[in-house]
Amino acid sequence: MEQHYSIRTYFKLNRVFMVSSGVWPYQPLHVARIIRLLWITQHISIMTPEIIKLIEVRGMADLLLECIPSVFYNIVIAVLYGTTIHHQRKIKELIEKIQKNWITISKKSEVEILTRYSNMGIRIGWLYIGALYFTLFIFCLFPLSPIVMDYVNPLNVSRQRLPLYRVQFFVDDKKYYWTILMHAYTTTMIGIIPLLTVDLFLANCTQHICGMMLILGKRLEKTMETTKLVVNKLDDNIYKDIRKCTILHTEILDFIEDINYIFSTAFGILLAVLTFLTSFTGIVVLIKWGDWNEVIRFGMFTMAELFHAFCYSYHSQDVIDHNNQIHKSIMNSGWYKSSMRTRVLVQMMFLRSNKPCLINCIIFPLSMENFTTILKTMFSYFTVVKSCRF
């Protein structure tokens, strides 16, 4: 299918990251395979020495807690990347469904709604990219702070040089410090691309589907306004419009199901790892208390994890709120004054909209309410690990 202008316009940012990670459905297969091979190679090049180092320090609690966050973080990235590759055909189907919606919508008011929500997806994407790369930039600066301080406030001996991650390459860490550090910087900036790809795609999809839900609600309200005039010919028109609304409602629900089918397992793993990592990084902050470089560095890592979990919950809550709005639109309409066959269709939509429509992490539904539950769980694990350590 030829790409509609909506995809070229509103998926432009997402397309850049999908192409960069080799998962854009419309790029040549041989190019995608080369990009995937390069990404997997660089990811293995950082994960392998991290895991070796983790095994080496398994008996040293303080160093072990420092190693765990980066190892599990890279595992999560690998899971997300594998998910996008495995479900690339399904991702293409979602993009084509979005194109179909843009093609079938012709009313100016509805196009404006969809445009507004698509622009919101772009703004969310830029905000997310800015926040993530700003955090990464600050995180990457901290290993350089002892070197800068040696010039600004020199001591009799040079300050200890800090690694970005705890790794084991079986070489002299001091002799090859800059080589190891540059490798860590490179893999960090490249390794984050699949995470951005998934999160931007999710933001675009949820904003699009929220716009479609709003359009559906307005169509229902407008159609049911005419039910006060019960004329057979008029009822035929109402029935046809309601049938179209029912079809659109089914397509919206199928779209959400497709998102859950693709990402539910990956999001479940990610959420579980984020919960544990936040506890571990919190403990590292306590261990490093007084060493403000490390405290701020791991503190920012912890805040980034919480922000990530918040973003997923926010997207799902947005879908929940718009689904509830469809329910209210049906309730406020005069559907009970229509013919029997029209009421049957409306009741079907009513019953289905009364059920939660959201993004799932395996069996755990995402919402802002459940986000607070996640926070409580994180702090519970933090308390347990803290009590064992101290």
N, C-alpha and C positions, 0 to 999 in steps of 0.2 A: 504494500500500500504506500502510495506517495505521501510524504509527510505534509500534513496540513499546516497552514501558517501558525496556528495556535501552538503546535509542538515546536516549531522553529523559533517562536517568540518566547513562550512561557516556559519551555523546557531547555532554553539555551544554556542556562547555568548548569542545570543537571546534566545536560548532554556533554559539557566539557569534562566533568568528572567521570561520567560513564565511559566516554571514549578513552580517557586517560587510564582507566582501569581495565579496558578491554571487554566491557559488558554492554556497550550500546548495541541494541539489536540490529541497527541498520549499517554498521560498519563492516568492511570486508572481513571474512572469517580468518584469513591468514594473518591480517594485521592484528585482530583481536587475540589470536593464539600467541603471537610474538609478545604482545604487551603482557598477557597473563604469565607467560614463562618468565619474563623479566621481573615482574612483580613478585612471583613466587620465589624466584631465586634470591632477591634482596631480602624477602621476609625470612627465608630459611637462614640467610647469612647473619641475621641478628638474633633469631630465636634459638638457634643451636648453641652459640656461646652463652646465652642467658640461661638456658636449661642446664648446661654443664656447670656453670657457676652456682646455680641453685642446688645442684647435687653436692657440689664441693662444700657448701656452707650449711648443709642440712643440720649440722650439730651446733651451729652458732645462731642463737635465736635472733639477735639484733640484725645480723647480716641477712638472715633468712627472710625476715620481714621486709627488708629493703628490696630483695630480689623478687618476691612473689608478685607485687603489683605489675611490674613490666612484663613478666612472663605471661600472666593471665590476660593482661591487656592485649598482647599480641595474639593469644589464642582466640580471643573474641573477634579480633579483626579478621583472622583467618576463617573463622566460622561464617562471618558475614559475607566475606568474599566468595567462599564456596557456595553459599546460598544464592547469591546473585548469578553465578555461573550456572548452577544447576537449574535454576528457574528462569533462565533467560527467555525462553519461549513464552512463559506465562507473563513475564514483564512486558514483552512485546504486545501481548494481547491486551494488557491494561492500557498501554499507550494508544493502541488502536481504538479501544473503547472511548478514550478521551477524545480522540480525533472524531469519532462518530458523533459524540455529543455536540461538539462544536459545529459539525456539518448540519445536523438535524435542527439545531436551534436557529431560528430566523428572526424572532421578535426582538426589537431593539432593547426593550427593558430586560429581557432575559440574557441577551448578549452582554449588556452592561453588568449584570449580576455576576456572570461567569468571568468577565474580564476583571472585575473588582477582586474576586476571590483568587484568581490566577496571579494577579499582581501582589496580593497578600502572600501567596506562596513564595514569590520571588523575594519579597522583603524579609520573610522569615529565613529564607535560604542565606541571604547576605548577612543577616544578623548572626546566624549560626556559624557561618564560615569565619566571620570576624571574631566572634567570641572564642572559637576553637583555636584558630591560628594565633590569636593574641596570647592565649594561655600557653600554647606550645612555644611561642617565641620567648616568653618570660621564663618558662621551664628550661629552655635551652641556654639561657643566659647565665644561669647560676654556676655551672662548671667553670665559667670564665672569671667569676668574681675574685677568687684568690689571686689569679694572674694580674688582674687589674689593680688589686690592692697592693701587690708587690711593687707596682710602679708608683701608686699614689702615696702609700704609707709603707715603705720598705722596712723589713726587719733584718736581723742578723742572718737569719736563714729564710729560704723561700717557703712560702706557705704550701701546705699540702694540696696537690692538684686533685680535683674531684672528677669522677666519671659521670657521664650522663646516665648510664645504666651499669649495673654490676654484670660484667661479662668475663668470659675466659677464652682467650684466643691462643693460649700457650705460648705467648711471647712476652718480652719485657714490657710491662705496662708503662714504665717511665720512659723508656726509649721510644716506644711507638704511641705515646699518649695522644699526639695530634692526629695520627692516622686513625686510631680507634675512635676518637671523639668525632672526627669528620664523618666516619662511617655511621656512627650513631645518629648524627644530625641528618644525614642523607636518608637513612632508613626511616627515621621518624617522620620526615616531611612526605616521603613517598608512601610510607605504610598507612598513613591516615586517609588516603584517597578512597578506599572502599567504604570506610565508615561514613565519610561525607557523601559518597554516592548513594548509599542506602538511606541516610537521613534526609537528604534533599529530595530524593524520590518519594519518600513517605510524606514529606511536607507538601509537595506538589499534588500528590494523589488525594490526601485528606482535604486540602483546600478545594480541589476540584469537586470532590464528592459533596462537600458542605454547600458549595454553590448550587449543585444539582438538587440537593435537598430543599434549599430555599426556593428554587424555581418550582419544584414540585408542590411545595406548600402554597405558593401564590397561585398556581394553576388550579389547585383544589378549591381554594377560597373563591376565586373568580368564577369557576364553573358552578359551584353550589349556590352562588348568589341568585341564580336564575330558577332555583327550585320552587320559589313562591308561585311561579306561573306553571301550573301543571297542565300542559298540553301534550298530547301524544307525540306530535312531530317534534316539539321542543324537548321532550324527554328522550327521544331518540338521539338528539344532538348531545344532550347531557350524558347519556349512556356511552356514546362514542368517546367523549372527552374523558370521562372517568376511566374507561377502559385503557385509553392511552396513558393516563396517570398511573394506573395499576401496573402497566408494562414498564413504565419508567421507574416506578418504585422497586419492582423486581430486579431491574438492571442495576439500580443503586445498591441493593442488598447483595447481589452477586459480585459487584465490584469490591465491596467490603470483605466478602468471603474469600475472594481471590487474594487480597492483601494478606489476610490471615493465613491462607494456604501457603503463601510464599514465605512469609517472615515470622509466623507464630513461633516455630521451634527456635529459630535464631534469636528472636527477641527474648524468649524464655531463658535461653542460656546466657545471653547478655545481661539480663536483669539479675539473674542469680549471681553471676560473677561480679557485677557492680555492687551488689549488696555486700558480698564478702570483701571486695577490694576496698570499699569505703572504710570498713572496720580496720583492715590491715593498715591502710595509709594513715588512719587516725592514730593507730598505735605507734607507727613510725614517727609521727609528729611528736608524740609524748617522749619517745626515746631520744629524739634529737633536740628536745627542748633546751634552748640556750644557744644552739647552733642555728642562728636565724636564717641563714641561707637555706639549710635543709628543711627547716620548719615551714618556711614560705613555699618552697618548691613542692613538698609533699602536701602542704595545705591546699595549694592550687590544684594539684592532682585530685584531691578529694572533692573540691568544689566542682571540678569539671565532671566527675562521675555523677554527682548529684544533679548537675545541670542536664546531663545526658538523660538520666531517668525522668527528670521533669519534662523534657521536650517530648518524649514518647507519651507520657501521661497527658500532656497538654493536647497533642494531636487527637488522641482517643477521646478526650473530654469534649473537644470541639465537635467531633462526630456525634457523640451522645446528645449534646445540646441541640444540634440541628435535627436529629432524629426525633427528639422530644417536641420540637417545633412543628414537625409534620403531624404528630399526634394532636397537638393543640389546634392546628389548622382544621383537622377533621372534626374535632369536638366543637369548634366554634362555627362550623358550617351548618347549613340546613339539610344535611344528608338524609335525615329521617323523614323529610317531606318528599323525597324522590320516589321513583317507582321501585318495585321489589327487586328487579334485576340490578338496578343501580345501587341499591342499598347493600346487596350481597357483595358487590365489588368493594364498596367503601368499607364494609365491615371487615373484609379480608385485610385491607390496608391498615385499618384501625387496630386489629389484633396483632398484626406483625410489628407495627410501629410502637406497640406497647411493650415489646420485648427489647432488651438492651441491644443496641447496634454499636459495636465498638471494636477496638483492636485488642487481640488476645495475645498473651505470652503463654503459649501451650494451653494451660487451663486457667491461667491467672488473667482476669480482665484488667486492662489498663484504664485508669481514670484518676482524677485528682484526689478523690477520696482514698483510693488504693495507694496513691503515691505517699500519702501520710502514713499508711500502714508500712510501706517499704522503709520510710524514714525510721519508724519505730523499730523495725527489724534490724536495720543497720546499726542503730545505737545499742540495741540489745547485744548483738554480736561484738560490738566495740567494747561494751562493759565486760562481757565474758572474757575476751582476749586480754583486756587490760588487767582484770583480776588475776588471770593466770600468769601474766608477765610481771606484774608488780606485787 
